[in-house]
């Protein structure tokens, strides 16, 4: 279930693609009850936000 993305893959995404990815991960965070998975998803969200805000 755990997915990893690298810096190069995120750097190539558009602002709208990053926003959609962020929405997907926020939905996943709200849907899971497993605390370990929540921690992993929160980490991924932080990475996505870093790229999204760097494009702003």
N, C-alpha and C positions, 0 to 999 in steps of 0.2 A: 504494500500500500504506500510505502514511503517513496516519494519521488524526489529526485535531486535535479536541480538545474544549475548550470554553471554561469559564470559571469559573462562569457561570450554569448550564450544564448539569450540572456536577458538584455544585454547591451544592444542586440539587434532588433528588439521589439519596439514597436511604436508606442506612443503614449496611450492610445486607445487599447492596444493589445495588453499593455501592462495593467491598465485599469480593469480590463475584463479578467485577467489572471488574478488580480487582487480580489475582485468580487468573488471569484470561484473559491479562493482560499479562505475568505471570510465566511462563506457559506459552509465550507468544510469544517472550519473551526466551530461554528455554531451547531453543526450536526453531530459531531463526535462527542462521546462521553469518556473516552479513554484519555487519561491525563498525559501519558507519554506521547500519544499522537497529537494532542493539543499543543504540547510544548514544541514538537517538531513543526507543526503548522504555523505556530506563532513565529518561530525562527524564519521560516520561509516568507511569511508576510513581511517581516522586517526587511528582508533582502529585496523583495519586490518593491516595497515602499521607497527604499533607498534609490533604486533606479527610477521609479516614477517621479520622485521629487527632484531628482537631478535633471529631468527633462523639463521641469516646470520653469 
